[in-house]
Amino acid sequence: MDQATGRAQDARSVPVCYRHPDRETGIRCTRCERPICPECMVSASVGFQCPDCVRGGSGTGHPPAAAQPRTLAGGTMTADPRLVTKVLIGLNLAAFLVQQAVGNRFTNQFELIGQASYQLFGPVEGVAEGQYYRLLTSMFLHGSFIHILFNMLSLWWIGGPLEAALGRARYLALYFVSGLAGSALSYLLTEPNKAVVGASGAIFGLFGATAVLLRRLNYDMRPVIALLVINLIFTFSPGFNIAWQAHIGGLVAGVVTGYAMIHAPRSNRALIQYGTCALVLVVVVVLTVIRTAQLT
């Protein structure tokens, strides 16, 4: 009688799988210590873990994001590495279609202009009059079919691979920082009544960052350098009416920001990358304030 009672107590003391109560097991999850059967065991770096802990973490005690594959610059790899580039192209094309449908009435409201009046005895408009949004909106406007065609082809060829290398957030930050730097330098150095439109400042920023990336990877830089030189020749050639200030401003910002994105040490990578973006934006603000003070 005593022996039978002891065997029953021993049976009750054997743990059972928390997901399969009918299965006895001597294995416990190394994280939550719940008993798990062979069907529920998931191999980890040390021991086994239960399915719930694996779903809630990386299997190493870190959050799930820590195990996600990363780009060279630390961005998250995605299924469609060109999604942001496609969206940017779509926005530029949509804005150009509105320009064609509405005409100058739309373009005049959003192009980059320092200080001017569009009508005789009309109101004075421009960035100097507090319309700072023009620094951003002008990046999505274009002056002709040829203008937008070349810009969008360049954005697709250069932007797509760069987005894949940087990740979406860093790529988007680079694009807008470069574009705003180009707008700010245009605002500072062009005549106040001269309108500037185009995504060229942002695209030249992508050119600069691509050169930094190719240098980092020890790839052949001659194709991108040749393409950049050709664009610069067109930029400074008379008769093309190109705002070289936007190109140079975007290029310099792209090289600086791209270097921070690609060469930042892993330990404090995000701080250096986005801190550099913030510093470039501070320069944009300073240039804007200086020019506004000159015109008012």
Kinemage of the C-alpha trace (Angstrom):
@kinemage 1
@onewidth
@group {chain A} dominant
@subgroup {mainchain}
@vectorlist {calphas} color= white
{ca met a 1} P 0.000 0.000 0.000
{ca asp a 2} L 2.814 2.397 0.946
{ca gln a 3} L 4.771 1.525 -2.238
{ca ala a 4} L 1.747 2.227 -4.463
{ca thr a 5} L 1.183 5.600 -2.817
{ca gly a 6} L 4.845 6.554 -3.332
{ca arg a 7} L 4.709 5.719 -7.039
{ca ala a 8} L 1.576 7.861 -7.453
{ca gln a 9} L 3.250 10.828 -5.759
{ca asp a 10} L 6.341 10.425 -7.957
{ca ala a 11} L 4.132 10.427 -11.053
{ca arg a 12} L 2.409 13.629 -9.967
{ca ser a 13} L 5.792 15.289 -9.337
{ca val a 14} L 6.989 14.762 -12.926
{ca pro a 15} L 6.409 18.036 -14.826
{ca val a 16} L 4.286 18.104 -17.958
{ca cys a 17} L 4.573 20.313 -21.045
{ca tyr a 18} L 2.716 23.589 -20.537
{ca arg a 19} L 1.284 23.280 -24.064
{ca his a 20} L 0.613 19.547 -23.946
{ca pro a 21} L -0.482 18.602 -20.401
{ca asp a 22} L -0.606 14.913 -21.295
{ca arg a 23} L 3.135 14.772 -22.009
{ca glu a 24} L 5.699 14.421 -19.251
{ca thr a 25} L 9.051 16.120 -19.747
{ca gly a 26} L 12.226 16.883 -17.919
{ca ile a 27} L 13.210 19.846 -20.150
{ca arg a 28} L 12.469 23.456 -19.248
{ca cys a 29} L 12.689 26.666 -21.278
{ca thr a 30} L 15.963 28.433 -20.513
{ca arg a 31} L 14.178 31.811 -20.427
{ca cys a 32} L 10.845 31.303 -18.655
{ca glu a 33} L 11.641 27.876 -17.102
{ca arg a 34} L 8.310 26.378 -18.120
{ca pro a 35} L 8.445 22.664 -18.937
{ca ile a 36} L 8.400 21.858 -22.664
{ca cys a 37} L 8.116 18.605 -24.574
{ca pro a 38} L 10.334 17.663 -27.551
{ca glu a 39} L 7.721 18.959 -30.010
{ca cys a 40} L 7.785 22.423 -28.395
{ca met a 41} L 11.542 22.700 -27.911
{ca val a 42} L 13.300 25.309 -30.059
{ca ser a 43} L 17.081 25.237 -30.148
{ca ala a 44} L 18.729 28.395 -28.817
{ca ser a 45} L 22.313 29.515 -28.343
{ca val a 46} L 22.131 27.902 -24.883
{ca gly a 47} L 19.661 25.074 -24.269
{ca phe a 48} L 16.094 25.163 -25.572
{ca gln a 49} L 13.326 27.735 -25.500
{ca cys a 50} L 9.555 27.517 -25.684
{ca pro a 51} L 7.615 28.836 -28.718
{ca asp a 52} L 6.222 31.810 -26.750
{ca cys a 53} L 9.686 33.067 -25.785
{ca val a 54} L 10.951 32.610 -29.331
{ca arg a 55} L 8.058 34.667 -30.717
{ca gly a 56} L 8.642 37.362 -28.115
{ca gly a 57} L 12.383 37.625 -28.618
{ca ser a 58} L 15.278 36.805 -30.869
{ca gly a 59} L 16.221 33.573 -29.116
{ca thr a 60} L 19.182 35.280 -27.493
{ca gly a 61} L 17.452 37.393 -24.904
{ca his a 62} L 17.335 40.441 -27.204
{ca pro a 63} L 14.200 42.009 -28.699
{ca pro a 64} L 13.087 40.677 -32.119
{ca ala a 65} L 14.464 43.727 -33.971
{ca ala a 66} L 17.971 42.855 -32.825
{ca ala a 67} L 17.961 39.729 -34.978
{ca gln a 68} L 16.697 41.376 -38.148
{ca pro a 69} L 19.209 41.618 -41.012
{ca arg a 70} L 20.680 45.079 -41.408
{ca thr a 71} L 22.029 47.109 -44.300
{ca leu a 72} L 25.562 48.436 -44.455
{ca ala a 73} L 24.417 51.645 -42.748
{ca gly a 74} L 22.382 49.851 -40.086
{ca gly a 75} L 18.953 50.148 -41.690
{ca thr a 76} L 16.412 47.354 -41.718
{ca met a 77} L 16.385 45.244 -44.868
{ca thr a 78} L 12.965 45.091 -46.514
{ca ala a 79} L 11.190 43.019 -49.141
{ca asp a 80} L 11.066 45.968 -51.561
{ca pro a 81} L 14.332 47.926 -51.243
{ca arg a 82} L 13.191 50.525 -53.812
{ca leu a 83} L 9.827 51.426 -52.258
{ca val a 84} L 10.788 54.935 -51.106
{ca thr a 85} L 12.373 55.692 -54.467
{ca lys a 86} L 9.159 54.647 -56.204
{ca val a 87} L 7.094 56.843 -53.872
{ca leu a 88} L 9.373 59.848 -54.474
{ca ile a 89} L 9.133 59.376 -58.232
{ca gly a 90} L 5.364 59.108 -57.923
{ca leu a 91} L 5.147 62.340 -55.922
{ca asn a 92} L 7.283 64.198 -58.459
{ca leu a 93} L 5.204 62.909 -61.358
{ca ala a 94} L 1.942 63.757 -59.576
{ca ala a 95} L 3.122 67.303 -58.891
{ca phe a 96} L 4.205 67.702 -62.530
{ca leu a 97} L 0.803 66.529 -63.766
{ca val a 98} L -0.855 69.124 -61.544
{ca gln a 99} L 1.502 71.747 -62.960
{ca gln a 100} L 0.439 70.815 -66.478
{ca ala a 101} L -3.242 70.791 -65.583
{ca val a 102} L -3.397 73.967 -63.486
{ca gly a 103} L -0.537 75.955 -64.993
{ca asn a 104} L 1.476 78.786 -63.510
{ca arg a 105} L -1.161 79.490 -60.895
{ca phe a 106} L -0.075 76.304 -59.113
{ca thr a 107} L 3.653 76.565 -59.832
{ca asn a 108} L 3.867 80.172 -58.633
{ca gln a 109} L 2.494 79.176 -55.247
{ca phe a 110} L 5.112 76.519 -54.512
{ca glu a 111} L 8.293 77.284 -56.496
{ca leu a 112} L 11.389 78.597 -54.749
{ca ile a 113} L 11.579 82.351 -55.054
{ca gly a 114} L 13.267 84.755 -52.692
{ca gln a 115} L 11.138 87.864 -52.968
{ca ala a 116} L 9.027 88.997 -55.898
{ca ser a 117} L 5.583 90.028 -57.054
{ca tyr a 118} L 3.870 87.954 -59.719
{ca gln a 119} L 1.536 90.747 -60.747
{ca leu a 120} L 1.950 94.458 -61.231
{ca phe a 121} L 1.120 96.086 -57.904
{ca gly a 122} L 0.401 92.601 -56.538
{ca pro a 123} L 1.512 91.270 -53.155
{ca val a 124} L 5.180 90.528 -52.589
{ca glu a 125} L 5.739 86.820 -52.096
{ca gly a 126} L 8.632 84.465 -51.476
{ca val a 127} L 10.740 82.873 -48.770
{ca ala a 128} L 11.789 86.276 -47.458
{ca glu a 129} L 8.114 87.023 -46.824
{ca gly a 130} L 7.756 84.033 -44.524
{ca gln a 131} L 6.854 81.403 -47.139
{ca tyr a 132} L 9.536 78.990 -45.960
{ca tyr a 133} L 7.601 76.001 -47.259
{ca arg a 134} L 8.875 76.914 -50.736
{ca leu a 135} L 12.286 75.510 -49.772
{ca leu a 136} L 10.622 72.085 -49.613
{ca thr a 137} L 7.804 72.222 -52.163
{ca ser a 138} L 10.081 73.456 -54.948
{ca met a 139} L 11.886 70.096 -54.746
{ca phe a 140} L 8.850 68.406 -56.324
{ca leu a 141} L 8.261 70.849 -59.195
{ca his a 142} L 9.839 70.804 -62.650
{ca gly a 143} L 10.076 73.233 -65.525
{ca ser a 144} L 9.643 70.922 -68.539
{ca phe a 145} L 9.196 67.331 -69.689
{ca ile a 146} L 12.936 67.007 -70.336
{ca his a 147} L 13.679 68.376 -66.874
{ca ile a 148} L 11.551 65.822 -65.029
{ca leu a 149} L 12.555 62.990 -67.372
{ca phe a 150} L 16.264 63.332 -66.638
{ca asn a 151} L 15.696 63.867 -62.932
{ca met a 152} L 13.450 60.831 -62.526
{ca leu a 153} L 15.764 58.585 -64.530
{ca ser a 154} L 18.658 59.701 -62.332
{ca leu a 155} L 16.576 59.158 -59.209
{ca trp a 156} L 15.750 55.609 -60.299
{ca trp a 157} L 19.297 54.676 -61.330
{ca ile a 158} L 21.051 56.230 -58.342
{ca gly a 159} L 18.354 56.223 -55.689
{ca gly a 160} L 17.295 52.581 -55.902
{ca pro a 161} L 20.661 50.966 -55.100
{ca leu a 162} L 21.401 53.636 -52.495
{ca glu a 163} L 18.095 53.011 -50.734
{ca ala a 164} L 18.932 49.305 -50.594
{ca ala a 165} L 22.322 50.101 -49.050
{ca leu a 166} L 21.123 52.633 -46.473
{ca gly a 167} L 17.628 51.502 -45.566
{ca arg a 168} L 14.439 53.493 -45.965
{ca ala a 169} L 14.691 55.923 -43.048
{ca arg a 170} L 18.312 56.897 -43.656
{ca tyr a 171} L 17.784 57.165 -47.389
{ca leu a 172} L 14.768 59.430 -46.918
{ca ala a 173} L 16.678 61.609 -44.453
{ca leu a 174} L 19.561 61.919 -46.920
{ca tyr a 175} L 17.207 62.853 -49.755
{ca phe a 176} L 15.421 65.643 -47.915
{ca val a 177} L 18.524 67.002 -46.194
{ca ser a 178} L 20.308 67.250 -49.551
{ca gly a 179} L 17.298 68.822 -51.251
{ca leu a 180} L 16.854 71.425 -48.513
{ca ala a 181} L 20.568 72.249 -48.594
{ca gly a 182} L 20.299 72.851 -52.334
{ca ser a 183} L 17.248 75.054 -51.818
{ca ala a 184} L 18.956 77.046 -49.074
{ca leu a 185} L 22.057 77.738 -51.168
{ca ser a 186} L 19.860 78.728 -54.117
{ca tyr a 187} L 17.916 81.097 -51.888
{ca leu a 188} L 21.155 82.603 -50.599
{ca leu a 189} L 22.953 83.130 -53.929
{ca thr a 190} L 20.330 83.613 -56.646
{ca glu a 191} L 18.506 86.797 -57.487
{ca pro a 192} L 15.456 87.198 -55.251
{ca asn a 193} L 13.081 87.331 -58.219
{ca lys a 194} L 14.499 84.245 -59.952
{ca ala a 195} L 12.384 81.083 -59.537
{ca val a 196} L 14.046 77.724 -58.910
{ca val a 197} L 12.346 74.323 -59.238
{ca gly a 198} L 13.447 70.715 -59.442
{ca ala a 199} L 14.609 67.678 -57.501
{ca ser a 200} L 18.183 68.171 -58.715
{ca gly a 201} L 19.532 69.251 -55.328
{ca ala a 202} L 18.319 66.061 -53.683
{ca ile a 203} L 19.507 63.921 -56.598
{ca phe a 204} L 22.978 65.473 -56.526
{ca gly a 205} L 23.019 64.604 -52.830
{ca leu a 206} L 22.367 60.992 -53.802
{ca phe a 207} L 25.241 61.227 -56.291
{ca gly a 208} L 27.570 62.376 -53.516
{ca ala a 209} L 26.460 59.657 -51.110
{ca thr a 210} L 26.807 57.019 -53.844
{ca ala a 211} L 30.408 58.073 -54.442
{ca val a 212} L 31.096 57.684 -50.706
{ca leu a 213} L 29.438 54.261 -50.713
{ca leu a 214} L 31.416 53.005 -53.711
{ca arg a 215} L 34.615 54.227 -52.092
{ca arg a 216} L 33.701 52.387 -48.905
{ca leu a 217} L 33.056 49.146 -50.802
{ca asn a 218} L 36.168 49.539 -52.980
{ca tyr a 219} L 34.045 49.411 -56.128
{ca asp a 220} L 34.971 51.005 -59.426
{ca met a 221} L 34.036 54.672 -59.008
{ca arg a 222} L 34.672 55.715 -62.598
{ca pro a 223} L 31.085 55.269 -63.857
{ca val a 224} L 29.492 57.393 -61.143
{ca ile a 225} L 32.277 59.986 -61.326
{ca ala a 226} L 31.871 60.213 -65.099
{ca leu a 227} L 28.118 60.639 -64.726
{ca leu a 228} L 28.632 63.290 -62.049
{ca val a 229} L 31.152 65.191 -64.186
{ca ile a 230} L 28.769 65.165 -67.149
{ca asn a 231} L 26.005 66.566 -64.956
{ca leu a 232} L 28.311 69.250 -63.593
{ca ile a 233} L 29.312 70.244 -67.130
{ca phe a 234} L 25.644 70.732 -67.991
{ca thr a 235} L 25.162 72.558 -64.693
{ca phe a 236} L 27.722 75.251 -65.507
{ca ser a 237} L 27.181 75.392 -69.273
{ca pro a 238} L 25.639 78.662 -70.494
{ca gly a 239} L 22.245 78.487 -72.095
{ca phe a 240} L 20.805 75.696 -69.978
{ca asn a 241} L 19.444 78.024 -67.273
{ca ile a 242} L 20.320 75.552 -64.514
{ca ala a 243} L 20.464 76.590 -60.860
{ca trp a 244} L 23.988 75.437 -60.096
{ca gln a 245} L 23.561 76.564 -56.506
{ca ala a 246} L 21.004 73.800 -55.879
{ca his a 247} L 23.302 71.203 -57.429
{ca ile a 248} L 26.359 72.228 -55.414
{ca gly a 249} L 24.421 72.618 -52.169
{ca gly a 250} L 22.842 69.194 -52.572
{ca leu a 251} L 26.120 67.566 -53.576
{ca val a 252} L 28.040 68.887 -50.560
{ca ala a 253} L 25.246 67.927 -48.167
{ca gly a 254} L 25.030 64.484 -49.760
{ca val a 255} L 28.754 63.820 -49.371
{ca val a 256} L 28.781 64.960 -45.727
{ca thr a 257} L 25.601 63.125 -44.752
{ca gly a 258} L 26.474 60.058 -46.811
{ca tyr a 259} L 29.879 59.809 -45.127
{ca ala a 260} L 28.214 59.892 -41.713
{ca met a 261} L 25.646 57.305 -42.790
{ca ile a 262} L 28.208 54.858 -44.174
{ca his a 263} L 31.239 55.322 -41.894
{ca ala a 264} L 29.581 55.823 -38.503
{ca pro a 265} L 30.825 53.258 -35.942
{ca arg a 266} L 28.251 50.652 -34.981
{ca ser a 267} L 28.328 51.503 -31.267
{ca asn a 268} L 26.677 54.918 -31.695
{ca arg a 269} L 25.746 54.748 -35.349
{ca ala a 270} L 22.235 56.204 -35.200
{ca leu a 271} L 23.362 59.155 -33.071
{ca ile a 272} L 26.103 60.115 -35.539
{ca gln a 273} L 23.946 59.560 -38.616
{ca tyr a 274} L 20.908 61.540 -37.552
{ca gly a 275} L 23.039 64.027 -35.640
{ca thr a 276} L 24.810 64.862 -38.903
{ca cys a 277} L 21.432 65.321 -40.591
{ca ala a 278} L 20.460 67.705 -37.807
{ca leu a 279} L 23.688 69.699 -38.226
{ca val a 280} L 23.110 70.057 -41.959
{ca leu a 281} L 19.582 71.277 -41.249
{ca val a 282} L 21.028 73.830 -38.819
{ca val a 283} L 23.210 75.103 -41.669
{ca val a 284} L 20.096 75.288 -43.858
{ca val a 285} L 18.348 77.381 -41.219
{ca val a 286} L 21.355 79.673 -40.801
{ca leu a 287} L 21.637 80.304 -44.554
{ca thr a 288} L 17.914 80.977 -44.734
{ca val a 289} L 18.034 83.436 -41.847
{ca ile a 290} L 21.021 85.265 -43.363
{ca arg a 291} L 19.351 85.686 -46.740
{ca thr a 292} L 16.052 86.712 -45.214
{ca ala a 293} L 17.844 89.385 -43.202
{ca gln a 294} L 19.471 90.666 -46.394
{ca leu a 295} L 16.142 90.973 -48.213
{ca thr a 296} L 14.061 92.464 -45.432
